[in-house]
């Protein structure tokens, strides 16, 4: 009788062990990939929120710098009123005599532009906003410091800006 030759291949046990190792490796890759996607989305959300706040700060400081007008007939300056304490809003006149307000509303975590009776959303995800005015005479604001805190995905960042009113007459 002849001995049969043993074929050189994988046994069922070797195949099962290889399959188990492959499953563990693929699971680890899937978990890492999922964590990467979650992290990417959180970073992207924060980026867009921060970008929105930066644009709002740019808009606010530009308008504040050119705020106010002098009524020669009445001899009155119309600009921005000074507040002794920081507030959640900032109201001032534009050179075209239009009154506008930037207002933070904590109920819906948004920053609004209120203009001619209309409310426009400037930013979402705002968790705090303060407007601190400076004054030479205690009545009229000469400048304002703005601080906005944005929170997305459990991460908060605070951005600040300041603007000085440029159109004020020397008598104010």
ZADO-1210 file (C-alpha; in nm, 4 decimals, padded with zeros to 6 digits):
<atoms>
<atom x="00.0000" y="00.0000" z="00.0000" code="UNK" pos="1"/>
<atom x="00.1117" y="00.3403" z="-00.0822" code="UNK" pos="2"/>
<atom x="00.1046" y="00.6309" z="00.1531" code="UNK" pos="3"/>
<atom x="-00.1092" y="00.9151" z="00.0296" code="UNK" pos="4"/>
<atom x="00.0588" y="01.2465" z="00.0100" code="UNK" pos="5"/>
<atom x="-00.0539" y="01.5209" z="00.2419" code="UNK" pos="6"/>
<atom x="-00.1750" y="01.8231" z="00.0566" code="UNK" pos="7"/>
<atom x="-00.0138" y="02.1523" z="00.1491" code="UNK" pos="8"/>
<atom x="-00.3006" y="02.3875" z="00.2333" code="UNK" pos="9"/>
<atom x="-00.4746" y="02.5542" z="00.5232" code="UNK" pos="10"/>
<atom x="-00.6670" y="02.3571" z="00.7746" code="UNK" pos="11"/>
<atom x="-01.0068" y="02.4719" z="00.8919" code="UNK" pos="12"/>
<atom x="-00.8562" y="02.5849" z="01.2226" code="UNK" pos="13"/>
<atom x="-00.5941" y="02.7966" z="01.0488" code="UNK" pos="14"/>
<atom x="-00.8649" y="02.9566" z="00.8348" code="UNK" pos="15"/>
<atom x="-01.0759" y="03.0355" z="01.1426" code="UNK" pos="16"/>
<atom x="-00.7786" y="03.1896" z="01.3240" code="UNK" pos="17"/>
<atom x="-00.6943" y="03.4002" z="01.0168" code="UNK" pos="18"/>
<atom x="-01.0561" y="03.5084" z="00.9904" code="UNK" pos="19"/>
<atom x="-01.0662" y="03.6068" z="01.3602" code="UNK" pos="20"/>
<atom x="-00.7446" y="03.8109" z="01.3298" code="UNK" pos="21"/>
<atom x="-00.8792" y="03.9829" z="01.0177" code="UNK" pos="22"/>
<atom x="-01.2069" y="04.0635" z="01.1944" code="UNK" pos="23"/>
<atom x="-01.0227" y="04.2201" z="01.4894" code="UNK" pos="24"/>
<atom x="-00.8059" y="04.4313" z="01.2570" code="UNK" pos="25"/>
<atom x="-01.1027" y="04.5439" z="01.0456" code="UNK" pos="26"/>
<atom x="-01.2964" y="04.6361" z="01.3607" code="UNK" pos="27"/>
<atom x="-01.0037" y="04.8455" z="01.4846" code="UNK" pos="28"/>
<atom x="-00.9791" y="05.0214" z="01.1471" code="UNK" pos="29"/>
<atom x="-01.3561" y="05.0883" z="01.1460" code="UNK" pos="30"/>
<atom x="-01.3462" y="05.2345" z="01.4989" code="UNK" pos="31"/>
<atom x="-01.0517" y="05.4596" z="01.4072" code="UNK" pos="32"/>
<atom x="-01.2254" y="05.5713" z="01.0874" code="UNK" pos="33"/>
<atom x="-01.5496" y="05.6477" z="01.2745" code="UNK" pos="34"/>
<atom x="-01.3613" y="05.8481" z="01.5402" code="UNK" pos="35"/>
<atom x="-01.1885" y="06.0409" z="01.2624" code="UNK" pos="36"/>
<atom x="-01.5224" y="06.1263" z="01.0996" code="UNK" pos="37"/>
<atom x="-01.6722" y="06.2399" z="01.4335" code="UNK" pos="38"/>
<atom x="-01.3661" y="06.4566" z="01.5050" code="UNK" pos="39"/>
<atom x="-01.3750" y="06.6042" z="01.1547" code="UNK" pos="40"/>
<atom x="-01.7432" y="06.6987" z="01.1895" code="UNK" pos="41"/>
<atom x="-01.6863" y="06.8577" z="01.5320" code="UNK" pos="42"/>
<atom x="-01.3931" y="07.0604" z="01.3957" code="UNK" pos="43"/>
<atom x="-01.5936" y="07.1630" z="01.0914" code="UNK" pos="44"/>
<atom x="-01.8879" y="07.2767" z="01.3077" code="UNK" pos="45"/>
<atom x="-01.6536" y="07.4836" z="01.5248" code="UNK" pos="46"/>
<atom x="-01.4855" y="07.6294" z="01.2148" code="UNK" pos="47"/>
<atom x="-01.8172" y="07.7479" z="01.0692" code="UNK" pos="48"/>
<atom x="-01.9320" y="07.8891" z="01.4030" code="UNK" pos="49"/>
<atom x="-01.6027" y="08.0742" z="01.4504" code="UNK" pos="50"/>
<atom x="-01.6129" y="08.1993" z="01.0929" code="UNK" pos="51"/>
<atom x="-01.9642" y="08.3336" z="01.1482" code="UNK" pos="52"/>
<atom x="-01.8548" y="08.5135" z="01.4677" code="UNK" pos="53"/>
<atom x="-01.5531" y="08.6644" z="01.2912" code="UNK" pos="54"/>
<atom x="-01.7734" y="08.7971" z="01.0125" code="UNK" pos="55"/>
<atom x="-02.0183" y="08.9399" z="01.2654" code="UNK" pos="56"/>
<atom x="-01.7365" y="09.1097" z="01.4574" code="UNK" pos="57"/>
<atom x="-01.6004" y="09.2566" z="01.1348" code="UNK" pos="58"/>
<atom x="-01.9422" y="09.3886" z="01.0394" code="UNK" pos="59"/>
<atom x="-02.0112" y="09.5322" z="01.3845" code="UNK" pos="60"/>
<atom x="-01.6752" y="09.7063" z="01.4212" code="UNK" pos="61"/>
<atom x="-01.6981" y="09.8537" z="01.0699" code="UNK" pos="62"/>
<atom x="-02.0432" y="09.9965" z="01.1337" code="UNK" pos="63"/>
<atom x="-01.9533" y="10.1216" z="01.4815" code="UNK" pos="64"/>
<atom x="-01.6462" y="10.3047" z="01.3508" code="UNK" pos="65"/>
<atom x="-01.8604" y="10.5022" z="01.1080" code="UNK" pos="66"/>
<atom x="-02.1593" y="10.5372" z="01.3421" code="UNK" pos="67"/>
<atom x="-02.3284" y="10.8606" z="01.4301" code="UNK" pos="68"/>
<atom x="-02.4245" y="11.1895" z="01.2731" code="UNK" pos="69"/>
<atom x="-02.4330" y="11.5509" z="01.3805" code="UNK" pos="70"/>
<atom x="-02.7607" y="11.7399" z="01.3447" code="UNK" pos="71"/>
<atom x="-02.6393" y="12.0935" z="01.2719" code="UNK" pos="72"/>
<atom x="-02.9890" y="12.2402" z="01.2924" code="UNK" pos="73"/>
<atom x="-03.0464" y="12.1119" z="01.6435" code="UNK" pos="74"/>
<atom x="-02.6822" y="12.1146" z="01.7449" code="UNK" pos="75"/>
<atom x="-02.7069" y="11.7523" z="01.8593" code="UNK" pos="76"/>
<atom x="-02.4808" y="11.4515" z="01.8147" code="UNK" pos="77"/>
<atom x="-02.6564" y="11.1218" z="01.7546" code="UNK" pos="78"/>
<atom x="-02.4223" y="10.8280" z="01.7973" code="UNK" pos="79"/>
<atom x="-02.4144" y="10.5601" z="02.0648" code="UNK" pos="80"/>
<atom x="-02.5263" y="10.5941" z="02.4265" code="UNK" pos="81"/>
<atom x="-02.2776" y="10.4990" z="02.6966" code="UNK" pos="82"/>
<atom x="-02.3699" y="10.2261" z="02.9461" code="UNK" pos="83"/>
<atom x="-02.1865" y="10.2116" z="03.2773" code="UNK" pos="84"/>
<atom x="-02.2025" y="09.8310" z="03.2821" code="UNK" pos="85"/>
<atom x="-02.1538" y="09.5727" z="03.0057" code="UNK" pos="86"/>
<atom x="-02.4758" y="09.4818" z="02.8272" code="UNK" pos="87"/>
<atom x="-02.5996" y="09.2171" z="02.5853" code="UNK" pos="88"/>
<atom x="-02.6842" y="09.4719" z="02.3155" code="UNK" pos="89"/>
<atom x="-02.5419" y="09.7719" z="02.1360" code="UNK" pos="90"/>
<atom x="-02.7616" y="10.0403" z="01.9797" code="UNK" pos="91"/>
<atom x="-02.6404" y="10.3282" z="01.7648" code="UNK" pos="92"/>
<atom x="-02.7231" y="10.5550" z="01.4734" code="UNK" pos="93"/>
<atom x="-02.5761" y="10.5102" z="01.1277" code="UNK" pos="94"/>
<atom x="-02.4702" y="10.8161" z="00.9246" code="UNK" pos="95"/>
<atom x="-02.7968" y="10.7855" z="00.7257" code="UNK" pos="96"/>
<atom x="-02.9865" y="10.8470" z="01.0568" code="UNK" pos="97"/>
<atom x="-03.0971" y="10.4834" z="01.0797" code="UNK" pos="98"/>
<atom x="-03.1058" y="10.3300" z="01.4279" code="UNK" pos="99"/>
<atom x="-02.9677" y="09.9741" z="01.4529" code="UNK" pos="100"/>
<atom x="-02.9092" y="09.7314" z="01.7363" code="UNK" pos="101"/>
<atom x="-02.6858" y="09.4295" z="01.7734" code="UNK" pos="102"/>
<atom x="-02.8484" y="09.2076" z="02.0323" code="UNK" pos="103"/>
<atom x="-02.7641" y="08.8749" z="02.1926" code="UNK" pos="104"/>
<atom x="-03.0627" y="08.6622" z="02.2956" code="UNK" pos="105"/>
<atom x="-02.9726" y="08.3894" z="02.5418" code="UNK" pos="106"/>
<atom x="-03.3049" y="08.2096" z="02.4932" code="UNK" pos="107"/>
<atom x="-03.2065" y="08.0865" z="02.1464" code="UNK" pos="108"/>
<atom x="-02.8252" y="08.1396" z="02.1604" code="UNK" pos="109"/>
<atom x="-02.8196" y="08.3779" z="01.8657" code="UNK" pos="110"/>
<atom x="-02.6788" y="08.7185" z="01.7829" code="UNK" pos="111"/>
<atom x="-02.9231" y="08.9431" z="01.5970" code="UNK" pos="112"/>
<atom x="-02.9107" y="09.2594" z="01.3936" code="UNK" pos="113"/>
<atom x="-03.2294" y="09.4587" z="01.4588" code="UNK" pos="114"/>
<atom x="-03.2849" y="09.7136" z="01.1854" code="UNK" pos="115"/>
<atom x="-03.6051" y="09.8977" z="01.0898" code="UNK" pos="116"/>
<atom x="-03.8164" y="09.6609" z="01.2965" code="UNK" pos="117"/>
<atom x="-03.6692" y="09.3504" z="01.1312" code="UNK" pos="118"/>
<atom x="-03.4585" y="09.0888" z="01.3122" code="UNK" pos="119"/>
<atom x="-03.1734" y="08.9286" z="01.1187" code="UNK" pos="120"/>
<atom x="-02.9740" y="08.6367" z="01.2607" code="UNK" pos="121"/>
<atom x="-02.6014" y="08.7031" z="01.2416" code="UNK" pos="122"/>
<atom x="-02.4718" y="08.4014" z="01.4372" code="UNK" pos="123"/>
<atom x="-02.5943" y="08.0788" z="01.5895" code="UNK" pos="124"/>
<atom x="-02.4335" y="07.8867" z="01.8769" code="UNK" pos="125"/>
<atom x="-02.3485" y="08.2080" z="02.0671" code="UNK" pos="126"/>
<atom x="-02.3505" y="08.1387" z="02.4406" code="UNK" pos="127"/>
<atom x="-02.2484" y="08.4832" z="02.5649" code="UNK" pos="128"/>
<atom x="-02.2072" y="08.8337" z="02.4286" code="UNK" pos="129"/>
<atom x="-02.1031" y="09.1527" z="02.6025" code="UNK" pos="130"/>
<atom x="-02.0798" y="09.5067" z="02.4747" code="UNK" pos="131"/>
<atom x="-01.8723" y="09.7385" z="02.6952" code="UNK" pos="132"/>
<atom x="-01.8708" y="10.1059" z="02.6004" code="UNK" pos="133"/>
<atom x="-01.6168" y="10.3725" z="02.6851" code="UNK" pos="134"/>
<atom x="-01.6983" y="10.7398" z="02.7266" code="UNK" pos="135"/>
<atom x="-01.5289" y="11.0738" z="02.7830" code="UNK" pos="136"/>
<atom x="-01.8358" y="11.2538" z="02.9185" code="UNK" pos="137"/>
<atom x="-02.0333" y="10.9678" z="03.0769" code="UNK" pos="138"/>
<atom x="-02.3201" y="11.0051" z="02.8285" code="UNK" pos="139"/>
<atom x="-02.1954" y="10.9457" z="02.4752" code="UNK" pos="140"/>
<atom x="-01.9953" y="10.6334" z="02.3948" code="UNK" pos="141"/>
<atom x="-01.6627" y="10.6917" z="02.2227" code="UNK" pos="142"/>
<atom x="-01.5941" y="10.3249" z="02.1619" code="UNK" pos="143"/>
<atom x="-01.7086" y="09.9749" z="02.2366" code="UNK" pos="144"/>
<atom x="-01.5432" y="09.6455" z="02.3238" code="UNK" pos="145"/>
<atom x="-01.7271" y="09.3379" z="02.1983" code="UNK" pos="146"/>
<atom x="-01.6830" y="08.9859" z="02.3321" code="UNK" pos="147"/>
<atom x="-01.8643" y="08.6884" z="02.1783" code="UNK" pos="148"/>
<atom x="-01.8471" y="08.3302" z="02.3046" code="UNK" pos="149"/>
<atom x="-01.9434" y="08.0517" z="02.0678" code="UNK" pos="150"/>
<atom x="-01.9981" y="07.6909" z="02.1763" code="UNK" pos="151"/>
<atom x="-02.0282" y="07.3868" z="01.9517" code="UNK" pos="152"/>
<atom x="-01.9934" y="07.0220" z="02.0438" code="UNK" pos="153"/>
<atom x="-01.8933" y="07.0980" z="02.4021" code="UNK" pos="154"/>
<atom x="-01.6084" y="07.3296" z="02.2959" code="UNK" pos="155"/>
<atom x="-01.6274" y="07.7041" z="02.3648" code="UNK" pos="156"/>
<atom x="-01.4195" y="07.9838" z="02.2187" code="UNK" pos="157"/>
<atom x="-01.4341" y="08.3558" z="02.2926" code="UNK" pos="158"/>
<atom x="-01.3512" y="08.6177" z="02.0322" code="UNK" pos="159"/>
<atom x="-01.3181" y="08.9879" z="02.1034" code="UNK" pos="160"/>
<atom x="-01.2931" y="09.3085" z="01.9070" code="UNK" pos="161"/>
<atom x="-01.3023" y="09.6803" z="01.9749" code="UNK" pos="162"/>
<atom x="-01.4021" y="09.9848" z="01.7748" code="UNK" pos="163"/>
<atom x="-01.3781" y="10.3595" z="01.8262" code="UNK" pos="164"/>
<atom x="-01.6362" y="10.5962" z="01.6804" code="UNK" pos="165"/>
<atom x="-01.4514" y="10.8081" z="01.4225" code="UNK" pos="166"/>
<atom x="-01.7195" y="11.0559" z="01.3269" code="UNK" pos="167"/>
<atom x="-01.7673" y="11.2152" z="01.6684" code="UNK" pos="168"/>
<atom x="-01.7365" y="11.5917" z="01.6890" code="UNK" pos="169"/>
<atom x="-01.4576" y="11.7220" z="01.9107" code="UNK" pos="170"/>
<atom x="-01.7078" y="11.8717" z="02.1562" code="UNK" pos="171"/>
<atom x="-01.8351" y="11.5278" z="02.2634" code="UNK" pos="172"/>
</atoms>
